[in-house]
Amino acid sequence: MTPQQIVGLAVRLFAIWLGVWVIQMFGIAYALRDSSNADMNELYLMSAALFSVIAVFMWLFPMALAHRLVPRTRHDNRLTLNGQQVIVVACVTVGLAVIGLKALEPALTYAISAAHFVRNGYQLSNLTADAHASGIAALAQLAVGVIMVMQARRLAGVILPPPPEADTDERKSA
C-alpha cells in the first residue's frame, strides 16, 4: 500500500466512527424532542446534520483527502520504508485518532452547552468551572489533532530531519 492508501483507509475508518457518533447525536435529539428544552434539540439536530455531511464526504472521497495530506508517490502498491513518509502517515493517523477519540465529543458538548447558555440569555461565566476546564482541554486537544493532520509533513521534518544533500563535486571526487 502507498502512504496515501493507508491515510485513505484511516479517513474511511474515521468516517465510520463519525457516522456512529452521528447516530448517537440523533438519538439524543430524539430523546429531547418532547422536553421543554427545544433549543438543545435543535442544536443536536444541526450538529448531527453537519457531521453527517462530513462523514459522507469522508467516506466518498477518502483519497482526495489523503492526497492533500500526504505527498503523492508512485503507485506501485509497495510501501518503501522511507522514514519521512512513515512519520507523515503516523502523524495523520494519530491526529485523526486524537480528534475522533479524544477531542471531538467533549469539544462539541462544550460548544452546545455554551450556545445553549448564550441563546437563553445567560452569560458563559454561569457555566461551572469544570465545564470550562473540560471545554478548554477538549479545544486544545482538537487543535493538537488538527495540527497533526494538517502539518504532518512539517512535523515529520522536525521529528526526522532529511539527510543533508552531499555536494555534487564531493560525489564526483569520491
Buried (B, 14 or more C-beta within 10 A) or exposed (E): EBBBBBBBBBBBBBBEBBBEBBEEBBEBBEEBEEEEBEBBBBBBBBBBBEBBEBBBBBBEBBBEBBBEBBEEBEEEEEBEEEEBBBBBBBBBBBBBBBBBEBBBBBBBBBBBBBBBBEEEEEEEEEBEEEBBEBBEBBBEBBBBBBBBBBBBBEBBBEEBEEEEEEEEEEEEEE
